[in-house]
């Protein structure tokens, strides 16, 4: 095999008096270059080694998102919001104030205004809020010191917006409830976008993080906000959301009543599609305000929702502000799955919110606040 030079350098011999200087300069250049090459190769080998180790971890994993260090190792402090959901009206009391109650007994209302209700423009409920003085927050929550403390969603809409999500909505199944995680959850109202002839409403998506989701289905997403949240800390997002809402003491008060000033929920209704044209990267942070999305907002005071409440059983977590997008929006499945991945990365365990919750019945006019804007 013939030997071939790797490279050639044409060097002219310097005059005698400069040869020694040139020689030393050449030696320095050669040595420096050699050391530099060694450093580069060492870095390359180290990087390659790290990549191989990560690849080995990925090969051994079950496909879930890999964290280079566990949350427990990264975050050493305790979760200050854990178990902050209140049962009683204050410290030292045993009145079980926050338990659900019968909405009326012998014709007398036992709870204040409820949610979710009719948010159609121009609607006014029959519950007079004059006595409590509750009025909804009309500014964006961040402007009045509230931060998101949780995100979760319901199967179908818990609110009613005529022409957007109502009784004539459509979806992939017509059942009043759907089996999810071995239990049946109540189906809320639906949007009108669904079209079985378009693949984006029917083509299944390979979900990696969210649980029990369905392409073409309607979901109402809630972002509870609170002035008492652990805003800007690793403890900000909590499940159940009550822990995040009541995380810090001496901010939320029943007397004087300030709950509607210190607690608010954003709500936005989506039909999930398998189409990346509808991808949004940061749904965990709150309602999308962009273009037609998040601009036509109903603002009113109500309560917490969920299927433990109904037209006869009321929540005592009231009054709180609701800001609800009246429009139904399309959103990609990948947006939801990215949000679920973000939820898994929080300090608190948000597993119980990785699937859709059931939807409460639309609140009767008698318990819907008359202060909607």
C-alpha positions as CSV (number, residue, x, y, z in Angstrom):
1,X,0.0,0.0,0.0
2,X,1.5,3.3,-1.1
3,X,2.0,5.9,1.7
4,X,0.5,9.3,1.0
5,X,1.2,12.5,2.9
6,X,-1.7,13.7,5.0
7,X,-0.8,17.3,4.2
8,X,2.2,19.3,3.0
9,X,3.5,22.6,4.0
10,X,5.8,24.7,1.9
11,X,8.2,26.4,4.3
12,X,10.9,28.8,3.2
13,X,14.1,28.8,5.2
14,X,14.7,32.0,7.1
15,X,17.9,33.8,7.2
16,X,20.5,32.5,9.8
17,X,19.8,35.1,12.3
18,X,16.0,34.4,12.4
19,X,16.3,30.6,12.3
20,X,16.4,30.1,16.1
21,X,13.4,32.4,16.6
22,X,11.5,30.6,13.9
23,X,12.3,27.2,15.3
24,X,11.0,28.1,18.7
25,X,7.9,29.7,17.2
26,X,7.2,26.5,15.2
27,X,7.7,24.3,18.2
28,X,5.2,26.4,20.2
29,X,2.6,26.3,17.4
30,X,3.0,22.6,16.9
31,X,2.7,21.8,20.7
32,X,-0.2,24.2,21.1
33,X,-2.0,22.7,18.2
34,X,-1.4,19.2,19.5
35,X,-2.8,20.1,22.9
36,X,-5.8,21.7,21.3
37,X,-6.5,18.6,19.3
38,X,-6.3,16.5,22.4
39,X,-8.8,18.8,24.2
40,X,-11.2,18.6,21.3
41,X,-11.0,14.9,21.1
42,X,-11.5,14.6,24.8
43,X,-14.6,16.8,24.6
44,X,-15.9,14.7,21.7
45,X,-15.4,11.5,23.6
46,X,-17.0,12.9,26.7
47,X,-20.0,14.2,24.8
48,X,-20.3,10.9,22.9
49,X,-20.2,9.0,26.2
50,X,-23.0,11.2,27.7
51,X,-25.1,10.7,24.6
52,X,-24.5,6.9,24.8
53,X,-25.5,6.9,28.5
54,X,-28.7,8.9,27.7
55,X,-29.5,6.6,24.8
56,X,-29.1,3.6,27.2
57,X,-31.5,5.2,29.6
58,X,-34.0,5.8,26.8
59,X,-33.7,2.3,25.5
60,X,-34.4,1.0,29.0
61,X,-37.3,3.3,29.6
62,X,-41.0,2.6,28.9
63,X,-41.3,5.6,26.5
64,X,-42.2,8.2,29.2
65,X,-40.3,11.5,29.4
66,X,-36.9,10.9,31.0
67,X,-35.8,13.3,33.7
68,X,-32.0,13.5,34.2
69,X,-32.5,13.8,37.9
70,X,-35.5,13.0,40.0
71,X,-37.8,15.8,41.3
72,X,-37.0,14.7,44.8
73,X,-33.3,15.2,44.3
74,X,-33.6,18.5,42.5
75,X,-36.0,20.1,45.0
76,X,-35.0,19.6,48.6
77,X,-37.6,21.8,50.4
78,X,-41.0,20.6,51.4
79,X,-44.2,21.2,49.5
80,X,-45.7,24.0,51.6
81,X,-49.1,23.7,49.8
82,X,-49.7,20.1,50.6
83,X,-53.1,19.4,52.3
84,X,-54.0,23.1,52.4
85,X,-57.6,22.4,51.2
86,X,-59.8,23.7,54.0
87,X,-62.8,22.0,55.5
88,X,-63.6,24.4,58.3
89,X,-64.2,28.2,58.1
90,X,-61.1,29.0,60.1
91,X,-58.4,27.8,62.5
92,X,-59.7,26.1,65.6
93,X,-63.2,25.7,64.1
94,X,-65.0,22.4,63.5
95,X,-68.0,23.7,61.5
96,X,-67.2,21.8,58.2
97,X,-68.2,25.0,56.5
98,X,-66.8,24.0,53.1
99,X,-68.7,20.7,52.7
100,X,-71.3,20.5,49.9
101,X,-74.9,21.4,51.0
102,X,-78.4,21.0,49.7
103,X,-78.9,24.1,47.5
104,X,-82.3,24.8,49.2
105,X,-84.1,23.6,52.3
106,X,-87.7,24.5,52.7
107,X,-87.4,27.1,50.0
108,X,-84.4,28.8,51.6
109,X,-81.1,29.0,49.7
110,X,-78.3,27.4,51.6
111,X,-75.4,28.6,49.4
112,X,-74.3,31.6,47.4
113,X,-74.1,31.8,43.6
114,X,-72.9,28.7,41.6
115,X,-71.0,27.7,38.4
116,X,-70.9,26.8,35.6
117,X,-73.7,28.6,34.0
118,X,-75.0,30.2,30.9
119,X,-72.3,32.6,29.5
120,X,-74.1,33.6,26.4
121,X,-73.7,37.4,25.8
122,X,-76.6,39.3,27.4
123,X,-77.6,36.5,29.9
124,X,-78.3,37.5,33.5
125,X,-78.9,34.9,36.2
126,X,-81.5,35.1,38.9
127,X,-79.2,35.1,42.0
128,X,-79.0,38.6,43.4
129,X,-75.4,39.3,44.5
130,X,-76.2,42.6,46.2
131,X,-76.2,41.2,49.7
132,X,-72.7,39.7,49.4
133,X,-71.4,42.5,47.3
134,X,-69.6,40.1,45.0
135,X,-68.4,41.4,41.7
136,X,-66.2,39.6,39.2
137,X,-62.6,40.6,38.6
138,X,-62.6,42.3,35.2
139,X,-58.9,42.7,34.7
140,X,-56.6,39.9,33.6
141,X,-55.8,37.9,36.8
142,X,-52.0,38.6,36.6
143,X,-52.7,42.4,36.8
144,X,-54.4,41.9,40.2
145,X,-51.8,39.6,41.7
146,X,-53.3,36.1,41.0
147,X,-51.3,33.3,39.5
148,X,-52.4,29.9,38.0
149,X,-52.1,27.1,40.6
150,X,-53.5,24.2,38.6
151,X,-54.8,23.1,35.3
152,X,-57.5,20.4,34.7
153,X,-60.3,19.8,32.3
154,X,-63.8,18.4,32.0
155,X,-65.4,16.0,29.5
156,X,-67.6,18.4,27.5
157,X,-68.4,22.0,28.5
158,X,-69.6,22.9,32.0
159,X,-70.8,26.2,30.6
160,X,-73.4,27.1,28.0
161,X,-72.7,29.5,25.1
162,X,-75.5,29.4,22.6
163,X,-74.2,28.8,19.1
164,X,-70.7,27.7,20.3
165,X,-71.1,25.0,22.8
166,X,-74.7,24.0,23.6
167,X,-77.3,21.2,23.4
168,X,-76.9,20.9,19.6
169,X,-73.1,20.2,19.8
170,X,-71.5,17.2,18.0
171,X,-68.8,14.7,18.8
172,X,-67.4,11.2,18.2
173,X,-70.0,9.5,20.5
174,X,-73.5,10.4,21.6
175,X,-73.6,8.9,25.1
176,X,-74.5,11.1,28.0
177,X,-71.5,9.8,29.8
178,X,-68.4,8.0,28.8
179,X,-66.4,5.2,30.4
180,X,-63.0,6.6,31.5
181,X,-60.5,4.9,33.8
182,X,-63.0,2.2,34.6
183,X,-65.6,4.7,35.7
184,X,-68.3,6.6,33.9
185,X,-67.9,10.4,33.9
186,X,-70.7,12.8,33.0
187,X,-70.5,14.3,29.5
188,X,-71.0,18.1,29.3
189,X,-72.1,20.2,26.3
190,X,-70.3,20.0,23.0
191,X,-69.0,22.3,20.3
192,X,-70.2,22.2,16.7
193,X,-66.9,21.7,14.8
194,X,-66.9,17.9,14.6
195,X,-67.1,16.5,11.1
196,X,-66.6,12.7,10.7
197,X,-65.6,13.2,7.1
198,X,-62.5,15.2,8.0
199,X,-59.5,13.1,9.2
200,X,-58.4,15.7,11.7
201,X,-61.5,14.9,13.8
202,X,-61.2,11.1,13.5
203,X,-57.6,10.1,13.0
204,X,-56.3,8.7,16.3
205,X,-53.4,10.3,18.1
206,X,-50.6,8.3,19.9
207,X,-51.1,9.8,23.4
208,X,-48.0,9.6,25.6
209,X,-48.9,11.6,28.7
210,X,-52.6,12.5,28.9
211,X,-55.0,9.7,29.8
212,X,-58.3,8.6,28.2
213,X,-58.5,11.5,25.6
214,X,-60.4,11.3,22.4
215,X,-59.9,13.0,19.0
216,X,-62.9,15.1,18.0
217,X,-64.2,15.4,21.6
218,X,-65.0,18.7,23.4
219,X,-63.2,19.5,26.6
220,X,-63.4,22.6,28.9
221,X,-60.1,23.5,30.5
222,X,-59.9,25.3,33.8
223,X,-57.0,27.2,35.2
224,X,-57.7,28.1,38.9
225,X,-55.8,31.2,40.0
226,X,-55.2,32.6,43.5
227,X,-53.6,35.5,45.3
228,X,-52.6,32.9,48.0
229,X,-50.8,30.6,45.6
230,X,-47.1,29.8,45.8
231,X,-46.6,32.1,42.8
232,X,-43.2,31.9,41.0
233,X,-42.0,28.9,43.1
234,X,-41.7,25.1,42.5
235,X,-44.9,24.7,44.5
236,X,-47.1,26.9,42.3
237,X,-49.0,24.1,40.5
238,X,-50.9,21.7,42.8
239,X,-53.3,18.8,42.7
240,X,-55.9,19.0,44.1
241,X,-56.2,22.7,43.0
242,X,-57.6,23.7,46.4
243,X,-54.1,23.1,47.9
244,X,-52.7,25.7,45.5
245,X,-55.6,28.1,46.0
246,X,-55.3,28.2,49.8
247,X,-51.5,27.6,50.0
248,X,-50.6,30.8,51.9
249,X,-52.5,31.8,55.0
250,X,-54.1,35.1,55.9
251,X,-54.8,36.2,52.4
252,X,-58.3,34.7,51.6
253,X,-61.0,35.6,54.1
254,X,-64.7,34.8,54.7
255,X,-65.1,37.8,57.0
256,X,-64.7,40.3,55.5
257,X,-65.5,38.3,52.4
258,X,-62.9,38.7,49.7
259,X,-62.9,35.3,48.0
260,X,-64.2,36.8,44.7
261,X,-61.2,39.2,44.7
262,X,-58.6,36.6,45.6
263,X,-59.7,33.5,43.7
264,X,-60.5,33.3,40.0
265,X,-60.8,30.6,37.3
266,X,-60.1,30.9,33.6
267,X,-62.1,28.6,31.4
268,X,-61.7,27.8,27.7
269,X,-63.5,25.2,25.6
270,X,-61.8,23.2,22.9
271,X,-62.4,20.6,20.3
272,X,-59.3,18.4,20.1
273,X,-58.0,17.7,16.6
274,X,-55.2,15.6,15.1
275,X,-53.7,18.6,13.2
276,X,-50.5,20.4,14.0
277,X,-51.8,23.6,12.5
278,X,-53.5,24.0,15.9
279,X,-50.5,23.5,18.1
280,X,-49.9,25.8,21.1
281,X,-46.8,25.2,23.1
282,X,-47.6,26.4,26.6
283,X,-51.2,25.6,27.6
284,X,-50.3,24.9,31.2
285,X,-49.8,28.6,31.8
286,X,-53.4,29.7,31.1
287,X,-56.1,30.7,28.6
288,X,-54.9,31.3,25.1
289,X,-55.4,35.0,24.2
290,X,-54.6,35.3,20.5
291,X,-56.7,36.3,17.5
292,X,-60.3,35.3,18.2
293,X,-59.3,33.1,21.1
294,X,-59.7,34.6,24.6
295,X,-61.1,37.9,23.5
296,X,-64.9,37.4,24.0
297,X,-64.9,36.8,27.7
298,X,-67.8,36.3,30.1
299,X,-67.0,37.5,33.6
300,X,-69.2,36.6,36.6
301,X,-69.0,35.2,40.1
302,X,-69.8,31.6,40.9
303,X,-68.5,28.5,42.7
304,X,-66.3,25.5,42.1
305,X,-67.8,22.9,39.8
306,X,-67.5,19.1,39.2
307,X,-69.9,16.3,39.5
308,X,-70.1,16.2,43.3
309,X,-72.4,19.2,42.7
310,X,-75.6,19.4,40.8
311,X,-78.9,21.3,40.5
312,X,-79.7,20.2,44.0
313,X,-76.3,20.0,45.7
314,X,-74.3,23.2,45.9
315,X,-70.6,24.1,46.5
316,X,-69.7,26.3,49.5
317,X,-66.5,27.4,47.7
318,X,-68.2,30.6,46.6
319,X,-68.2,33.3,45.5
320,X,-65.2,33.3,43.2
321,X,-64.6,35.0,39.9
322,X,-65.0,33.2,36.6
323,X,-63.6,34.4,33.2
324,X,-64.9,32.2,30.4
325,X,-64.2,32.3,26.7
326,X,-67.5,32.3,24.9
327,X,-66.0,30.8,21.8
328,X,-65.2,27.2,21.0
329,X,-61.6,26.7,19.8
330,X,-59.8,24.0,17.9
331,X,-56.6,22.7,19.6
332,X,-54.2,20.0,18.6
333,X,-53.9,16.7,20.5
334,X,-50.1,17.4,20.8
335,X,-50.9,20.6,22.7
336,X,-52.8,18.7,25.3
337,X,-50.1,16.0,25.5
338,X,-47.4,18.6,25.9
339,X,-49.4,20.1,28.7
340,X,-49.7,16.7,30.4
341,X,-45.9,16.3,30.1
342,X,-45.4,19.7,31.8
343,X,-47.8,18.6,34.5
344,X,-45.7,15.5,35.2
345,X,-42.7,17.7,35.6
346,X,-44.2,19.7,38.5
347,X,-43.0,19.1,42.1
348,X,-46.5,18.1,43.2
349,X,-48.0,14.9,41.9
350,X,-50.6,16.0,39.3
351,X,-51.5,12.4,38.2
352,X,-55.2,12.8,39.2
353,X,-55.5,15.7,36.7
354,X,-54.1,13.9,33.6
355,X,-57.5,12.8,32.5
356,X,-60.9,14.6,31.9
357,X,-63.2,15.1,34.9
358,X,-67.0,14.8,34.7
359,X,-69.0,17.9,34.0
360,X,-71.5,19.5,36.4
361,X,-75.1,20.1,35.1
362,X,-75.6,23.7,33.9
363,X,-76.6,25.7,36.9
364,X,-80.2,26.7,37.2
365,X,-81.1,30.4,36.7
366,X,-82.0,30.7,40.4
367,X,-78.3,30.1,41.4
368,X,-76.6,31.9,38.5
369,X,-75.3,35.3,39.4
370,X,-77.0,38.4,38.0
371,X,-73.6,40.2,37.7
372,X,-72.3,38.7,34.4
373,X,-70.4,41.1,32.2
